[in-house]
Amino acid sequence: PALLLLVPGPGGASEITFELPDNAKQCFYEDITQGTKCTLEFQVITGGHYDVDCRLEDPDGNVLYKEMKKQYDSFTFTASKNGTYKFCFSNEFSTFTHKTVYFDFQVGEDPPLFPSENRVSALTQMESACVSIHEALKSVIDYQTHFRLREAQGRSRAEDLNTRVAYWSVGEALILLVVSIGQVFLLKSFFSDKRTTTTRVGS
């Protein structure tokens, strides 16, 4: 199995979309401080029945979350100790189909736009408006991400359905051709001249 160490982005969030081959397992590691609130959200975008196994462990190997053959899910927890937390996605139950998996792992809260330390006054009206706009934009980003995932999953399902319909149409055309040729030969055998042989016996 491949082992990847996450590098948190702004606000301690890591978003990755990766390919998970059949009979494969992919693990990720994140160093988390005790008392930090974390959220793991994942979704299978393409492949098979759009399901995957997911497992989350603390630094001591205790299982915090475990789900089998899930299409999507979200799990929130608070780190009980310092250390490296591991979460893995497994496609080992699948023999032929590989999956495309998206996950978003958020560690901690986003830092405030206007830190409260070294301030002697409350936020001004413009600063409060900036905070409100910032929160609204974060919600918009989350909605856009989910809509992109749904669009990718819908496109994958449509392409798969289109491929099956194309194969079915080709199969029907071949069957129709074979049946038509068989009927032609069958009708031809009904109307073909049958020659009879007459034998005369002389005296």
C-alpha positions as CSV (number, residue, x, y, z in Angstrom):
1,P,0.0,0.0,0.0
2,A,1.1,3.5,-0.7
3,L,1.8,5.8,2.3
4,L,1.3,9.6,1.9
5,L,2.0,12.3,4.4
6,L,-0.5,15.2,4.2
7,V,0.7,18.8,4.0
8,P,-2.1,20.9,5.4
9,G,-3.2,23.9,3.4
10,P,-4.6,27.2,4.7
11,G,-6.7,26.7,7.8
12,G,-5.4,23.1,8.2
13,A,-7.5,21.6,5.4
14,S,-6.3,19.0,3.0
15,E,-8.3,18.1,-0.1
16,I,-7.1,15.3,-2.4
17,T,-8.6,13.4,-5.3
18,F,-6.7,10.2,-6.1
19,E,-6.9,7.0,-8.0
20,L,-7.4,3.8,-6.0
21,P,-6.6,0.7,-8.1
22,D,-8.4,-2.6,-7.6
23,N,-7.0,-4.8,-4.7
24,A,-5.2,-1.7,-3.4
25,K,-5.0,0.3,-0.2
26,Q,-4.0,4.0,0.2
27,C,-3.1,5.5,3.6
28,F,-2.6,9.1,4.7
29,Y,-1.0,10.5,7.9
30,E,-1.6,13.7,9.7
31,D,0.1,15.1,12.9
32,I,-2.5,16.5,15.2
33,T,-2.3,18.2,18.5
34,Q,-4.5,17.1,21.4
35,G,-7.8,18.8,21.7
36,T,-7.9,19.8,18.0
37,K,-11.3,19.2,16.3
38,C,-11.0,17.4,13.0
39,T,-13.4,16.4,10.2
40,L,-12.9,13.7,7.6
41,E,-15.3,13.8,4.6
42,F,-14.9,11.5,1.6
43,Q,-16.8,10.5,-1.6
44,V,-16.2,8.0,-4.3
45,I,-16.5,9.7,-7.7
46,T,-16.0,6.9,-10.2
47,G,-15.6,3.2,-10.4
48,G,-17.7,0.0,-9.8
49,H,-20.5,0.5,-7.3
50,Y,-18.9,3.8,-6.1
51,D,-18.0,2.3,-2.7
52,V,-14.8,2.1,-0.7
53,D,-13.7,1.0,2.8
54,C,-12.5,3.7,5.2
55,R,-10.6,3.4,8.5
56,L,-9.3,6.0,10.9
57,E,-6.8,5.2,13.7
58,D,-5.3,7.3,16.5
59,P,-1.5,7.3,17.3
60,D,-1.9,4.1,19.4
61,G,-3.7,2.2,16.7
62,N,-7.2,2.5,18.2
63,V,-9.9,2.5,15.6
64,L,-11.9,5.8,15.7
65,Y,-13.9,5.2,12.6
66,K,-14.5,2.2,10.3
67,E,-16.9,1.8,7.5
68,M,-17.2,-0.8,4.8
69,K,-18.3,-0.2,1.2
70,K,-19.4,3.4,1.7
71,Q,-20.1,5.8,-1.2
72,Y,-19.7,8.9,0.9
73,D,-19.6,9.9,4.5
74,S,-18.4,12.5,7.0
75,F,-16.8,12.0,10.5
76,T,-15.9,14.6,13.1
77,F,-13.7,13.9,16.1
78,T,-11.6,15.7,18.7
79,A,-8.0,14.5,19.0
80,S,-7.5,12.9,22.4
81,K,-3.7,12.8,22.3
82,N,-0.8,14.3,20.4
83,G,0.6,12.2,17.6
84,T,0.2,11.0,14.0
85,Y,-3.3,9.9,13.0
86,K,-3.8,7.5,10.1
87,F,-6.7,7.0,7.8
88,C,-6.8,4.6,5.0
89,F,-9.1,3.9,2.0
90,S,-9.2,0.3,0.8
91,N,-10.4,-1.2,-2.5
92,E,-9.1,-4.6,-1.7
93,F,-12.6,-6.2,-2.0
94,S,-12.7,-5.2,-5.7
95,T,-11.1,-7.5,-8.3
96,F,-11.4,-5.6,-11.5
97,T,-12.6,-2.0,-11.0
98,H,-10.5,0.9,-9.8
99,K,-12.0,3.9,-8.0
100,T,-11.5,7.7,-7.9
101,V,-11.8,9.0,-4.4
102,Y,-12.1,12.5,-3.1
103,F,-11.5,13.4,0.6
104,D,-11.4,16.6,2.6
105,F,-9.5,16.4,5.9
106,Q,-10.0,19.5,8.1
107,V,-7.8,20.0,11.1
108,G,-8.7,22.8,13.6
109,E,-10.6,26.0,12.8
110,D,-9.7,28.7,10.3
111,P,-7.7,31.6,11.8
112,P,-9.8,34.7,12.3
113,L,-9.5,37.5,9.8
114,F,-9.0,40.0,12.6
115,P,-7.3,38.5,15.6
116,S,-8.6,39.7,18.9
117,E,-5.2,40.1,20.6
118,N,-3.7,43.6,20.8
119,R,-7.1,45.1,20.1
120,V,-8.6,47.8,22.3
121,S,-11.9,48.2,20.4
122,A,-14.5,45.9,18.9
123,L,-14.7,45.2,15.2
124,T,-15.8,48.1,13.0
125,Q,-18.8,47.8,10.8
126,M,-16.6,47.2,7.7
127,E,-14.6,44.5,9.5
128,S,-17.8,42.8,10.5
129,A,-19.0,42.9,7.0
130,C,-15.7,41.4,5.8
131,V,-16.1,38.5,8.3
132,S,-19.6,37.9,7.1
133,I,-18.5,37.9,3.4
134,H,-15.6,35.6,4.3
135,E,-18.0,33.0,5.9
136,A,-20.4,33.3,3.0
137,L,-17.5,32.7,0.5
138,K,-16.4,29.6,2.5
139,S,-20.0,28.2,2.2
140,V,-19.9,28.9,-1.6
141,I,-16.6,27.1,-2.0
142,D,-18.1,24.1,-0.1
143,Y,-21.2,24.1,-2.3
144,Q,-19.1,24.4,-5.5
145,T,-16.9,21.4,-4.4
146,H,-19.9,19.2,-3.8
147,F,-21.5,20.2,-7.1
148,R,-18.3,19.5,-8.9
149,L,-18.2,16.0,-7.3
150,R,-21.8,15.3,-8.2
151,E,-21.2,16.5,-11.8
152,A,-18.1,14.2,-12.1
153,Q,-20.0,11.3,-10.6
154,G,-23.0,11.9,-12.9
155,R,-20.8,12.2,-15.9
156,S,-19.1,8.9,-15.1
157,R,-22.4,7.2,-14.7
158,A,-23.6,8.6,-18.0
159,E,-20.5,7.5,-19.8
160,D,-20.7,4.1,-18.4
161,L,-24.4,3.8,-19.4
162,N,-23.6,5.1,-22.9
163,T,-20.9,2.4,-23.3
164,R,-23.3,-0.3,-22.2
165,V,-26.0,0.9,-24.6
166,A,-23.4,1.0,-27.4
167,Y,-22.3,-2.5,-26.8
168,W,-25.9,-3.7,-26.5
169,S,-26.8,-2.0,-29.8
170,V,-23.9,-3.6,-31.6
171,G,-24.9,-7.0,-30.1
172,E,-28.5,-6.5,-31.3
173,A,-27.3,-5.6,-34.8
174,L,-25.1,-8.7,-35.0
175,I,-28.0,-10.9,-33.8
176,L,-30.4,-9.3,-36.3
177,L,-27.9,-9.9,-39.1
178,V,-27.4,-13.5,-38.3
179,V,-31.2,-14.1,-38.0
180,S,-31.8,-12.4,-41.3
181,I,-29.2,-14.5,-43.1
182,G,-30.6,-17.6,-41.6
183,Q,-34.1,-16.7,-42.7
184,V,-32.9,-16.1,-46.3
185,F,-31.3,-19.5,-46.5
186,L,-34.3,-21.2,-44.9
187,L,-36.7,-19.6,-47.4
188,K,-34.4,-20.4,-50.2
189,S,-34.4,-24.1,-49.2
190,F,-38.2,-24.1,-49.3
191,F,-38.5,-22.8,-52.9
192,S,-35.5,-24.5,-54.4
193,D,-36.2,-27.1,-57.2
194,K,-36.0,-30.7,-56.2
195,R,-34.9,-32.9,-59.0
196,T,-36.3,-36.4,-59.1
197,T,-34.7,-39.3,-60.9
198,T,-37.0,-41.6,-63.0
199,T,-35.9,-45.1,-63.8
200,R,-37.4,-47.0,-66.7
201,V,-37.3,-50.7,-66.7
202,G,-37.3,-52.2,-70.2
203,S,-38.7,-55.6,-71.0
